[in-house]
């Protein structure tokens, strides 16, 4: 079973999709391109630590919503207190 999952990931088959879903109604054509996962890979091509990816997502959301932390937290689907705590850990002082 684990080998099947690894092969599916290499082909770009996402959760809830079958390997034969391309071309069928609701399936993706061609699967996920390697560039889709670029933000998740480090310079060495390996997976980045989750804390780094999360930090990038938080910083991006804060910029995207012009510093509106309530909106950033809502869009990230986390509590405002959690967002403030994570910002402190990242060394980003909320205004």
N, C-alpha and C positions, 0 to 999 in steps of 0.2 A: 504494500500500500504506500509506503513512504517513497519508494522508487517511482511509483506512478505520479505522486505529487511533485517530485523533483523534475520529472520529464515534462509535466504540464507547465510548471513554472518556466522552464527553459524555452518552451514553445510560446510563452506569453498568455497562457490560458488563466483567466482570473477566477476568483471564488465564484461558485455558482454556475460556471460555464463548463460545458463538456468540451473535450478536445475536438469534437466534430461539429461544433456549433457554428463555425465559419460558414457563411452562405445560407444559414437557416434563419428564419424570422427570429429576431431578438438576439442573434449571435453577433459577435464582433467580426469584422472582416480583417483577417491577418493577425489578430491578437495585439498585444501591447508591444510597442517598439521599445528597443533598449533605451532610447532617449527618455521615455516616460519615467524611467527609474533613475535617471541621472542624479537628481537631488539626494537620492538614498545611497549613492556610492561615493566612497572616498576617492582621493587621487590615485590610490593603489588599485582601484576597481572593486574593492571589497565593500561590504555593507558598512555604513557609518553607524556609530553608536546611536541608539535611540535618543539619548539625551541631547546629542548634537542636532539631530533632525528636528526634535521637538523645539529646541531653542530657535532654530531657523524659522519654524512655523509660527512661533509666538512673535518673534521680531517682525516677520512679514505681516502678520495680522495687525499688529499695533501700527505699523506704517500705513497699511492699506486703509485702516479706519481712522487715520489722522490723529492717533493718540487717544481715541475714544475707547478706553479700556473696558467699559461695560459692553460695548458692541463687539470688541475683539473677543472678549470672554464668551459672549453669546454665540458668536460665529465659530469659535473653537470648541464649543459645547463643553465648557468648563465653568466652574463658579468663579465669580470675580475675585474672591479671596484666594482661590487657588492660582489664578493668573498673577495676582500681586506677589504671592509667595514665590512663584517660579521666576518672575522678573527679578526679585531680590537675589535669588540663587544665580541667575544669569549676570548679575551685576548691573542691571538696568534699573535705575531708580525711577519709579513712576512719579509724574508731576503732581 
